Amino acid sequence: MPEEQYIEPKGESGAEVAGDEPLIDLSQFSPKGDVLVIAEHILGDLQPVTLELLGAGRILADKMEKNLLCIVLGHNLGEMPRLLIEHGADTVYVADHEELKLYRTLPYRRVICDFLESLPEAPHTALLGSTTTGRDLAPRIAAHFETGLTADTTELDIGPYEHKSKVDPTKIGLYPNCLYAIRPSFGESLKARILGPWKNPQMATTRPGVMVPLPRDSKRKGEIKQVPVNLKEEDFRLKVKDIVREVSKGVKLADAEVIVAGGFGLGTAEGFELLKQLADCFENSAIGASRKVVDLGWIPYQHQVGQTGKTVRPKLYIACGISGAIQHRVGMSKSATIIAVNKDPDAPIFGFADHGIVGDVYQILPELIKQFKAAQDGKDSTQNLDNSGVKAVVGAH
Ligand SMILES: Cc1cc2nc3c(=O)[nH]c(=O)nc-3n(C[C@H](O)[C@H](O)[C@H](O)COP(=O)(O)OP(=O)(O)OC[C@H]3O[C@@H](n4cnc5c(N)ncnc54)[C@H](O)[C@@H]3O)c2cc1C
């Protein structure tokens, strides 16, 4: 969209249009600028959401014909900056300091805000993960620059926005190149497209597991630049004495290729034992759950899939006794294949599952376990699904 099409929706004097809604301050609006990803790692362990953000950021930057920047803070980061280039960044800014080894809000906020202020032009968009760190850091940066921030986005895009005066429809403000920060809203029943182009950077955090990383390209070229670190005494109000990392047993939901998930239809916490037997038919499998059963204490929270749990996209998702409420669906609908087992033929999950099995989990699952074990050739058990597994047992829905 050519920039010339941008018209300020102001009265001739530049004053507020009488009787209209309050005037938006356009003095800092700019459709220009690069896209920035703020990388996240835990003691040098790069978090997957960073690569996902680079994948999404690359699409936005290409759409605007701009560069994709990435900033990473830490100490002795080794090959990490290079890895960020291989996953899509054009320029990686590295802030290396002993005091940045571990994430702390104030030092990280200081370095990132100083860095942004030092750039000749503010980035158009700044993206962080909707992780504990991203949710802590993003609002601090947004507040410092008095810019907007959309939390927990599931889609990102670039496009125009037309602001029409309610009093005089001929007064139109056309904003090209706005960040469309899209997220489920109203109990996940609607998708809201949230715009805040009045000031750059337009900021968003994005749910882990939603965006798709680019494949690693070891030949990709990019620049690595050092960022000055000027920390102040007041940045050290918090002292970290010790770090205790909880190691969860088994495969993490986000990494699993097959997820067998249970809901209230299991009737009891013991039902998960049957699900584990089914999950054991596959390599790299994990157990998921609906919120209802997590709230009942049948299974710990780290297994919860959905709006207030994890977003997953495995090769295969087997939903057992789960109704398919929208809050659950948003966390698993991007799975490559969904199989649902539910005794109610009208359960909403059958509306979006690839294969539906109507019946009691306690009758169906033992049969499925038997069939999957028989169908397995011991290599990639997920490849056997369509030709020999579920359809052979019950037929496609
Ligand atoms: C703000 C908010 C956030 C939320 N976040 C999440 C979230 O992150 N994740 C999430 O999952 N939910 C979330 N929820 C809750 C969500 O709305 C649903 O209540 C929940 O997903 C329902 O769980 P369920 O499918 O296990 O239970 P139910 O809706 O009770 O469904 C049970 C299903 O099991 C079937 N069934 C019963 N017995 C059997 C049997 N023997 N064999 C086979 N099928 C059987 C029934 O037909 C039914 O369809 C959220 C809700 C709100 C308001």
The ligand as an SDF file (V2000), in Angstrom:
LIG
                    3D

 53 58  0  0  0  0  0  0  0  0999 V2000
  -12.0560  -18.9020   30.4950 C   0  0  0  0  0  0  0  0  0  0  0  0
  -12.1090  -20.3940   30.2990 C   0  0  0  0  0  0  0  0  0  0  0  0
  -10.9500  -21.0520   29.9630 C   0  0  0  0  0  0  0  0  0  0  0  0
  -10.9720  -22.4350   29.7540 C   0  0  0  0  0  0  0  0  0  0  0  0
   -9.8120  -23.0740   29.3960 N   0  0  0  0  0  0  0  0  0  0  0  0
   -9.8680  -24.3940   29.0880 C   0  0  0  0  0  0  0  0  0  0  0  0
   -8.7060  -25.0780   28.6300 C   0  0  0  0  0  0  0  0  0  0  0  0
   -7.5940  -24.5430   28.5410 O   0  0  0  0  0  0  0  0  0  0  0  0
   -8.8430  -26.3760   28.2840 N   0  0  0  0  0  0  0  0  0  0  0  0
  -10.0390  -27.0610   28.3760 C   0  0  0  0  0  0  0  0  0  0  0  0
  -10.0610  -28.2510   28.0640 O   0  0  0  0  0  0  0  0  0  0  0  0
  -11.1330  -26.4270   28.8340 N   0  0  0  0  0  0  0  0  0  0  0  0
  -11.0780  -25.1290   29.1980 C   0  0  0  0  0  0  0  0  0  0  0  0
  -12.2050  -24.5280   29.6870 N   0  0  0  0  0  0  0  0  0  0  0  0
  -13.3670  -25.3690   30.0310 C   0  0  0  0  0  0  0  0  0  0  0  0
  -14.2250  -25.7390   28.8270 C   0  0  0  0  0  0  0  0  0  0  0  0
  -15.1910  -24.7440   28.6260 O   0  0  0  0  0  0  0  0  0  0  0  0
  -14.9540  -27.0800   29.0910 C   0  0  0  0  0  0  0  0  0  0  0  0
  -15.7010  -26.9690   30.2660 O   0  0  0  0  0  0  0  0  0  0  0  0
  -14.0300  -28.2700   29.2100 C   0  0  0  0  0  0  0  0  0  0  0  0
  -13.1370  -28.3260   28.1350 O   0  0  0  0  0  0  0  0  0  0  0  0
  -14.8850  -29.5220   29.2350 C   0  0  0  0  0  0  0  0  0  0  0  0
  -14.0920  -30.6260   29.5240 O   0  0  0  0  0  0  0  0  0  0  0  0
  -14.5390  -32.0840   29.0590 P   0  0  0  0  0  0  0  0  0  0  0  0
  -14.6950  -32.1040   27.5800 O   0  0  0  0  0  0  0  0  0  0  0  0
  -13.5670  -33.0160   29.6770 O   0  0  0  0  0  0  0  0  0  0  0  0
  -15.9010  -32.2890   29.8190 O   0  0  0  0  0  0  0  0  0  0  0  0
  -17.3950  -32.2730   29.2970 P   0  0  0  0  0  0  0  0  0  0  0  0
  -17.7090  -31.0450   28.5470 O   0  0  0  0  0  0  0  0  0  0  0  0
  -18.2500  -32.5830   30.4750 O   0  0  0  0  0  0  0  0  0  0  0  0
  -17.4680  -33.4660   28.2680 O   0  0  0  0  0  0  0  0  0  0  0  0
  -17.3630  -34.8170   28.5910 C   0  0  0  0  0  0  0  0  0  0  0  0
  -17.6330  -35.6020   27.3270 C   0  0  0  0  0  0  0  0  0  0  0  0
  -17.4290  -36.9670   27.5860 O   0  0  0  0  0  0  0  0  0  0  0  0
  -18.4460  -37.7050   26.9440 C   0  0  0  0  0  0  0  0  0  0  0  0
  -18.5780  -38.9760   27.6910 N   0  0  0  0  0  0  0  0  0  0  0  0
  -19.1390  -39.1890   28.9100 C   0  0  0  0  0  0  0  0  0  0  0  0
  -18.9810  -40.4660   29.2880 N   0  0  0  0  0  0  0  0  0  0  0  0
  -18.3240  -41.0780   28.2820 C   0  0  0  0  0  0  0  0  0  0  0  0
  -17.8730  -42.4200   28.0690 C   0  0  0  0  0  0  0  0  0  0  0  0
  -18.0270  -43.3660   28.9890 N   0  0  0  0  0  0  0  0  0  0  0  0
  -17.2380  -42.6950   26.9090 N   0  0  0  0  0  0  0  0  0  0  0  0
  -17.0670  -41.7550   25.9550 C   0  0  0  0  0  0  0  0  0  0  0  0
  -17.4720  -40.4830   26.1030 N   0  0  0  0  0  0  0  0  0  0  0  0
  -18.0890  -40.1470   27.2440 C   0  0  0  0  0  0  0  0  0  0  0  0
  -19.6670  -36.8400   27.0010 C   0  0  0  0  0  0  0  0  0  0  0  0
  -20.5640  -37.1960   25.9430 O   0  0  0  0  0  0  0  0  0  0  0  0
  -19.0640  -35.4540   26.8280 C   0  0  0  0  0  0  0  0  0  0  0  0
  -19.0480  -35.0590   25.4710 O   0  0  0  0  0  0  0  0  0  0  0  0
  -12.1870  -23.1500   29.9070 C   0  0  0  0  0  0  0  0  0  0  0  0
  -13.3610  -22.4680   30.2400 C   0  0  0  0  0  0  0  0  0  0  0  0
  -13.3200  -21.1030   30.4410 C   0  0  0  0  0  0  0  0  0  0  0  0
  -14.5940  -20.3830   30.7720 C   0  0  0  0  0  0  0  0  0  0  0  0
  1  2  1  0
  2  3  1  0
  2 52  2  0
  3  4  2  0
  4  5  1  0
  4 50  1  0
  5  6  2  0
  6  7  1  0
  6 13  1  0
  7  8  2  0
  7  9  1  0
  9 10  1  0
 10 11  2  0
 10 12  1  0
 12 13  2  0
 13 14  1  0
 14 15  1  0
 14 50  1  0
 15 16  1  0
 16 17  1  0
 16 18  1  0
 18 19  1  0
 18 20  1  0
 20 21  1  0
 20 22  1  0
 22 23  1  0
 23 24  1  0
 24 25  2  0
 24 26  1  0
 24 27  1  0
 27 28  1  0
 28 29  2  0
 28 30  1  0
 28 31  1  0
 31 32  1  0
 32 33  1  0
 33 34  1  0
 33 48  1  0
 34 35  1  0
 35 36  1  0
 35 46  1  0
 36 37  1  0
 36 45  1  0
 37 38  2  0
 38 39  1  0
 39 40  1  0
 39 45  2  0
 40 41  1  0
 40 42  2  0
 42 43  1  0
 43 44  2  0
 44 45  1  0
 46 47  1  0
 46 48  1  0
 48 49  1  0
 50 51  2  0
 51 52  1  0
 52 53  1  0
M  END
$$$$
